[in-house]
Amino acid sequence: MPPLGWRREGETGGGIKGVRFVKEQSVGEGIGLGDYYILADRNRSANIREMLEKFDSYDNGFAWDKALRRTYAYTDTPFSALETEIAERVNTAIGQASVAWRNRDRETAKEHLQAAFAEASRLRFSLDDVISRVEFKPERRQNPEYYHVLGRRETTIAGERGVIVDYTVKVPERPHTYAAREAYFVHDSHLFICTFIGLQESLAVFDAMLASIEFPK
């Protein structure tokens, strides 16, 4: 947790679900910590597992179709060759489950769901799979001329390999040049993105928060 004087808010922008801390009575300083849910959502194993757990409760109504639609794997813009392979196998098995269900063959439908679950559970993402898609680059911003990259380095965050990018932000209508830092690391196939923007002296608060991150053993 940050020191007193930082207000806690929800963070839901940019594909991130997490928390944001805003320094009160400041020039707009903020710290964000969150899970890049766009990546996490690509693993459909939780959706398939839920269907298997509720399997005996489904009838021939709308609930089955609605749940099944949520189990299909994404095939657009894959993060890795492994994801492409697994998505194809998952979707084949889900399609077969759908056919078996329509034929009133519940046992075979369940077997295909179990096969899809086994495939989906193989999916793992590493930092190398995802970093190029999310790493800060000025050209990805609306006004790239406002940003200047100072450096990029590898580090360890919460026991995981991470990347940190430092840059400055100079907005014409503001008198300050802001310091900015973004950190990225992957834990259990979830990509976590941590961001800071503010005055140079507040970077120590961000670094202390990064150092405090840990996951249950």
Secondary structure as GFF3:
##gff-version 3
##sequence-region A 1 217
A	DSSP	beta_strand	6	11	.	.	.	ID=ss1
A	DSSP	beta_strand	16	23	.	.	.	ID=ss2
A	DSSP	beta_strand	30	36	.	.	.	ID=ss3
A	DSSP	alpha_helix	37	40	.	.	.	ID=ss4
A	DSSP	alpha_helix	45	53	.	.	.	ID=ss5
A	DSSP	three_ten_helix	55	57	.	.	.	ID=ss6
A	DSSP	alpha_helix	62	69	.	.	.	ID=ss7
A	DSSP	alpha_helix	81	102	.	.	.	ID=ss8
A	DSSP	alpha_helix	106	120	.	.	.	ID=ss9
A	DSSP	alpha_helix	127	134	.	.	.	ID=ss10
A	DSSP	three_ten_helix	138	140	.	.	.	ID=ss11
A	DSSP	three_ten_helix	144	146	.	.	.	ID=ss12
A	DSSP	beta_strand	147	157	.	.	.	ID=ss13
A	DSSP	beta_strand	160	170	.	.	.	ID=ss14
A	DSSP	beta_strand	177	187	.	.	.	ID=ss15
A	DSSP	beta_strand	190	198	.	.	.	ID=ss16
A	DSSP	three_ten_helix	200	202	.	.	.	ID=ss17
A	DSSP	alpha_helix	203	212	.	.	.	ID=ss18
###
